[in-house]
Amino acid sequence: MSLIVTVHVPEGIVMASDSRQSITIEATLPDGKSSKVETVNSDSVVKTFFIESHKVGISFFGQDTLGGVPIASH
């Protein structure tokens, strides 16, 4: 779960997001059944970016790659 907050104030727009990333791992149990477990992958993921050349802020949640490349690299 991600928390993203955007607020418009007289001085401008404030954007904030949490930094925890969780992933779902699917494992096959010895009896042949499949089990999914959600676990924390990182506590330091950047989910809010400022693209200075276009004067725009972007916040995201969910999949953190575009074409196999992490969003922060774009």
N, C-alpha and C positions, 0 to 999 in steps of 0.2 A: 504494500500500500504506500502511495506517495501523498505527500501534503504539499500543495502548491498554492500560494496566496498572492494575489495581485490587488493593490489598492491605489486608487487615484486620490492624491492629496494636492493642495494648492501649489506645492513646490514641484510636482511632477508625478510620476508613477513609481510605486515601490513594488518590487517583485522579490519573492522569497520562496525557498523550497527546502525540504528536509534533505539529508545526505545519506540515508540508509538505502541500500539496494538488497533486495531479497531475490532468491532464485528458487525454482522448483526442480527438484532432482527426482527422476523416475528410476526406480530400482526394481529388479526382478528378485523376488524372494525365493528361498530354496524349494518351496512347494509349487513354484511356477507362477504364482500370482504376481501381479504388478502393483507396486505401491509408490505413491507420490509423497514427497516430503518437502515442505517449504523451509528454507533456512536463510540466514543472513549471509550475503556474499561480501559486503563491504559497508563500512560506516563512513566512507569519505568520497562518495560519488557526487560530482557537480551536476546539478540538474537545471540550473539557471545560468544563461549566458547573455552577454551584451555584445552585439555585433556592431562595433563602433563605426565601421564604414557605411552602414545603412541606418544607424541610430535606432536599432530595434533590439528588444529583449526577447529571449525565447526560453520557455520552461518546458520540460518534457517529463513523461513518466512512461513506464513500460519498457519495451525493447530499447536498449541504449546504443544500437548500431544502425548505420545506414549503409547498405551495401557491404556489410562485413567490416566496416571501419567505425570505431567509436565516435560518437557525436562530437566529443571534445576536440577531435582531430580535424573536423571540418571547419 
